[in-house]
Amino acid sequence: MKQTLLLTLSSFVIATLMTACSSKIPFVDTDTTDNSEECIDIDKKLIKVDNFIVVVNNTSAFHLEEAATAIPAPGITVSNNKEKMLRDANRKKAELSKEHQKLGCETTKK
């Protein structure tokens, strides 16, 4: 019993020491003028809209509403009208791109 307790306790101490050494968080300067968080959010939204456009383009009108419902894209009409959905998606993409430029975010080249 004592050996099991000693082994368990020593394993716990070793695991704690190993975890404590590897989980040091580097210092991050949080400047109020830094827009990196907002840029990341806009990039994520742009990726979602691009994914939505690809799915809508590659889906037949019969399954269009189901496919569009499966991909959450706020501000875009979900219906079985492909042209309307693409028009809304492209409008949303343009709005996000303008906001991306306004914040001065870095653009990635494709």
C-alpha positions as CSV (number, residue, x, y, z in Angstrom):
1,M,0.0,0.0,0.0
2,K,2.8,2.4,1.0
3,Q,4.7,1.6,-2.2
4,T,1.6,2.3,-4.4
5,L,1.0,5.6,-2.5
6,L,4.7,6.6,-2.9
7,L,4.7,5.7,-6.6
8,T,1.5,7.7,-7.2
9,L,2.7,10.7,-5.3
10,S,6.1,10.7,-7.0
11,S,4.5,10.4,-10.4
12,F,2.2,13.3,-9.6
13,V,5.1,15.4,-8.5
14,I,7.2,14.6,-11.6
15,A,4.2,15.3,-13.9
16,T,3.6,18.6,-12.1
17,L,7.2,19.7,-12.5
18,M,7.3,18.8,-16.2
19,T,4.0,20.6,-16.9
20,A,5.0,23.7,-15.0
21,C,8.2,24.0,-17.0
22,S,6.6,23.6,-20.4
23,S,3.6,25.9,-19.9
24,K,5.3,29.2,-19.4
25,I,3.3,31.9,-21.1
26,P,5.4,34.5,-23.0
27,F,4.8,38.2,-22.3
28,V,2.4,39.7,-24.8
29,D,2.1,43.5,-25.1
30,T,-1.5,44.4,-25.3
31,D,-1.5,47.8,-27.0
32,T,-4.8,49.4,-27.6
33,T,-3.9,50.4,-31.1
34,D,-3.2,46.8,-32.1
35,N,-6.0,45.5,-34.3
36,S,-4.7,42.0,-34.6
37,E,-7.7,40.5,-32.7
38,E,-10.2,42.3,-35.0
39,C,-8.2,41.4,-38.1
40,I,-8.2,37.7,-37.1
41,D,-12.0,37.9,-36.5
42,I,-12.5,39.5,-40.0
43,D,-10.2,36.9,-41.6
44,K,-12.3,34.1,-40.0
45,K,-15.5,35.7,-41.3
46,L,-14.0,36.0,-44.8
47,I,-13.0,32.4,-44.7
48,K,-16.5,31.4,-43.8
49,V,-18.0,33.5,-46.6
50,D,-15.5,32.1,-49.1
51,N,-16.4,28.6,-48.0
52,F,-20.1,29.4,-48.3
53,I,-19.6,30.7,-51.8
54,V,-17.7,27.6,-52.9
55,V,-20.4,25.3,-51.4
56,V,-23.2,27.3,-53.1
57,N,-21.5,27.2,-56.4
58,N,-20.9,23.5,-56.2
59,T,-24.4,22.5,-55.0
60,S,-27.5,21.9,-57.2
61,A,-30.6,24.0,-56.6
62,F,-32.4,21.0,-55.2
63,H,-30.0,20.6,-52.3
64,L,-29.0,24.3,-52.0
65,E,-31.1,25.3,-49.0
66,E,-29.9,22.3,-47.0
67,A,-26.3,23.0,-47.8
68,A,-26.6,26.7,-47.0
69,T,-28.3,25.9,-43.7
70,A,-25.4,23.6,-42.7
71,I,-22.9,26.5,-43.1
72,P,-23.7,29.4,-40.8
73,A,-23.1,32.6,-42.6
74,P,-24.9,35.6,-40.9
75,G,-26.3,38.2,-43.2
76,I,-26.7,35.9,-46.2
77,T,-30.1,34.8,-47.4
78,V,-30.7,31.1,-47.2
79,S,-33.1,29.9,-49.9
80,N,-33.1,27.8,-53.0
81,N,-32.3,30.8,-55.2
82,K,-28.6,30.4,-56.1
83,E,-28.2,33.9,-57.6
84,K,-29.7,35.7,-54.6
85,M,-27.5,33.7,-52.2
86,L,-24.3,34.4,-54.2
87,R,-25.2,38.1,-54.5
88,D,-25.7,38.3,-50.7
89,A,-22.5,36.4,-50.1
90,N,-20.4,38.6,-52.5
91,R,-21.9,41.7,-50.9
92,K,-20.9,40.4,-47.4
93,K,-17.4,39.6,-48.7
94,A,-17.0,43.1,-50.1
95,E,-18.1,44.6,-46.7
96,L,-15.7,42.5,-44.8
97,S,-12.9,43.3,-47.3
98,K,-13.5,47.0,-46.8
99,E,-13.5,46.7,-43.1
100,H,-10.3,44.6,-43.4
101,Q,-8.6,47.4,-45.4
102,K,-9.9,50.1,-43.0
103,L,-8.3,48.5,-40.0
104,G,-5.0,48.2,-41.9
105,C,-4.8,44.4,-41.6
106,E,-2.2,42.5,-43.6
107,T,-3.5,40.9,-46.8
108,T,-2.4,37.5,-47.8
109,K,-1.5,36.9,-51.4
110,K,-3.2,33.9,-53.1
